[in-house]
Amino acid sequence: MRARYSAFVTANLRFLLSTLHPEYRKPEDRRSIKDSFREIKWLGLSIITVERGQEQDSDGIVEFIATFVENQQIAEHHERSSFIKEHGNWYYQTAVERKAR
């Protein structure tokens, strides 16, 4: 999760797409992620909980809050994300739950 957050901060589109599980990739992902680079300035990441996701695990869930500025307003993105490990690589699958803040 921290690596993907850092990729958003540094506008690393290649990393974000490569760590998105192929089953969940959509044609519009590239454009929406690129748009976010122009529209959002990330301020910080707080990991709330981690379930599984250790070296020996094949899946995991990370709950986090990411703080950002968009349209001159500070906001938070609160999400529980699911990850899966395949062939030794971790992939973001989907948001299990998102909370507006």
FIKOLRO-161956 format. One record per residue: residue number from 1; x, y, z of N, C-alpha, C in turn. Coordinates in steps of 0.02 Angstrom, whole numbers. Example, Ala and Ser with C-alpha at 12.3 -4.5 7.8 and 13.67 -1.06 7.14 Angstrom:
2
> k,nX,nY,nZ,caX,caY,caZ,cX,cY,cZ
> 1,660,-284,390,615,-225,390,660,-165,390
> 2,642,-112,354,684,-53,357,645,2,394
This chain:
101
> k,nX,nY,nZ,caX,caY,caZ,cX,cY,cZ
> 1,41,-59,0,0,0,0,43,62,0
> 2,96,62,40,140,121,43,173,133,-25
> 3,191,79,-59,223,87,-125,174,117,-175
> 4,112,96,-174,62,124,-220,48,197,-202
> 5,44,213,-138,35,282,-118,93,325,-144
> 6,153,302,-135,212,338,-159,209,348,-235
> 7,184,298,-269,177,303,-342,126,357,-361
> 8,73,364,-323,26,419,-336,60,486,-323
> 9,98,491,-270,133,554,-253,182,574,-307
> 10,218,525,-335,270,539,-384,246,532,-456
> 11,181,521,-465,151,514,-532,182,457,-572
> 12,191,400,-540,221,342,-572,166,297,-600
> 13,142,316,-658,87,279,-689,104,207,-703
> 14,164,195,-727,185,127,-744,179,80,-684
> 15,204,103,-626,200,62,-565,128,50,-545
> 16,87,102,-546,17,94,-526,-20,44,-570
> 17,-9,48,-635,-42,1,-679,-15,-70,-671
> 18,50,-76,-660,80,-143,-654,62,-177,-588
> 19,42,-139,-537,24,-169,-473,-52,-174,-465
> 20,-89,-157,-517,-161,-167,-518,-174,-236,-548
> 21,-208,-278,-512,-219,-347,-535,-252,-346,-604
> 22,-226,-386,-651,-252,-386,-720,-327,-398,-724
> 23,-354,-437,-679,-426,-452,-679,-468,-389,-665
> 24,-438,-340,-633,-475,-280,-613,-458,-219,-656
> 25,-412,-227,-703,-394,-170,-746,-450,-154,-795
> 26,-461,-89,-804,-511,-67,-851,-478,-19,-900
> 27,-504,-14,-961,-473,31,-1010,-466,103,-986
> 28,-513,126,-946,-512,196,-924,-464,209,-865
> 29,-433,157,-837,-388,166,-780,-330,213,-796
> 30,-299,204,-852,-241,245,-871,-260,319,-870
> 31,-315,336,-901,-337,406,-906,-356,434,-837
> 32,-394,396,-798,-416,422,-733,-357,431,-685
> 33,-309,387,-687,-250,394,-645,-210,455,-667
> 34,-199,462,-733,-162,520,-758,-197,585,-740
> 35,-262,587,-745,-300,647,-726,-290,663,-652
> 36,-287,612,-610,-278,624,-538,-210,657,-524
> 37,-160,643,-565,-95,674,-555,-99,750,-560
> 38,-141,774,-605,-149,847,-615,-195,878,-562
> 39,-243,841,-539,-296,869,-497,-284,863,-422
> 40,-242,816,-402,-235,800,-331,-163,807,-308
> 41,-154,837,-249,-89,839,-216,-96,799,-152
> 42,-57,745,-146,-61,702,-89,-21,730,-31
> 43,-49,727,29,-17,757,88,7,706,139
> 44,-24,647,140,-2,598,189,-43,534,187
> 45,-14,482,215,-46,416,218,-42,390,289
> 46,-99,367,315,-101,335,380,-130,265,371
> 47,-92,214,390,-116,146,388,-153,133,453
> 48,-216,112,447,-258,101,506,-251,29,530
> 49,-264,-19,486,-257,-90,503,-231,-128,443
> 50,-199,-184,459,-175,-231,407,-198,-300,428
> 51,-231,-335,383,-253,-404,396,-217,-448,346
> 52,-180,-496,372,-138,-539,331,-89,-496,292
> 53,-70,-516,233,-25,-476,192,48,-484,209
> 54,65,-533,249,135,-545,266,167,-590,213
> 55,231,-600,218,269,-638,168,238,-706,154
> 56,214,-740,206,187,-808,197,114,-807,172
> 57,82,-750,171,11,-745,151,4,-738,75
> 58,-55,-756,51,-70,-748,-21,-120,-692,-33
> 59,-144,-662,21,-190,-605,13,-185,-562,75
> 60,-217,-504,71,-217,-459,128,-264,-402,117
> 61,-279,-368,172,-322,-309,170,-287,-254,209
> 62,-287,-194,180,-257,-136,213,-311,-82,218
> 63,-322,-58,279,-366,-1,288,-322,60,298
> 64,-337,114,261,-294,173,264,-335,236,255
> 65,-305,291,274,-331,358,259,-276,396,224
> 66,-291,421,165,-244,463,127,-273,534,126
> 67,-232,581,146,-252,651,147,-226,685,84
> 68,-268,728,55,-249,760,-8,-282,829,-14
> 69,-258,867,-63,-288,931,-80,-315,925,-151
> 70,-377,945,-160,-408,946,-227,-452,1008,-229
> 71,-446,1047,-282,-485,1109,-288,-477,1154,-226
> 72,-416,1157,-202,-399,1199,-145,-433,1179,-80
> 73,-458,1117,-77,-491,1091,-18,-452,1030,7
> 74,-440,1027,72,-409,968,102,-464,916,114
> 75,-448,855,95,-497,801,103,-460,737,121
> 76,-499,685,137,-471,620,154,-505,566,113
> 77,-466,517,94,-492,457,61,-480,399,109
> 78,-535,370,135,-532,315,184,-555,252,148
> 79,-512,202,148,-528,142,109,-500,80,143
> 80,-534,24,132,-507,-43,148,-495,-76,80
> 81,-432,-91,67,-412,-117,1,-393,-190,7
> 82,-411,-228,-44,-390,-299,-45,-332,-306,-94
> 83,-284,-348,-74,-225,-364,-113,-218,-439,-119
> 84,-188,-461,-173,-175,-532,-183,-103,-540,-207
> 85,-71,-594,-185,-2,-607,-206,-2,-665,-255
> 86,26,-653,-313,32,-704,-365,103,-703,-392
> 87,134,-762,-395,202,-769,-421,250,-722,-386
> 88,239,-713,-320,284,-672,-279,272,-597,-282
> 89,222,-575,-321,207,-504,-328,139,-488,-297
> 90,135,-430,-262,73,-407,-234,36,-363,-284
> 91,-30,-374,-289,-72,-336,-334,-132,-307,-296
> 92,-147,-245,-310,-209,-214,-284,-267,-244,-322
> 93,-318,-266,-286,-377,-293,-319,-432,-240,-323
> 94,-457,-222,-265,-514,-177,-264,-524,-149,-194
> 95,-564,-97,-191,-583,-70,-126,-637,-115,-96
> 96,-626,-138,-36,-676,-178,-1,-730,-131,25
> 97,-708,-71,47,-755,-23,75,-723,46,71
> 98,-762,95,50,-739,165,48,-785,206,91
> 99,-755,253,126,-795,297,170,-781,369,150
> 100,-832,406,138,-825,477,121,-808,516,185
> 101,-762,562,177,-743,605,235,-732,674,210
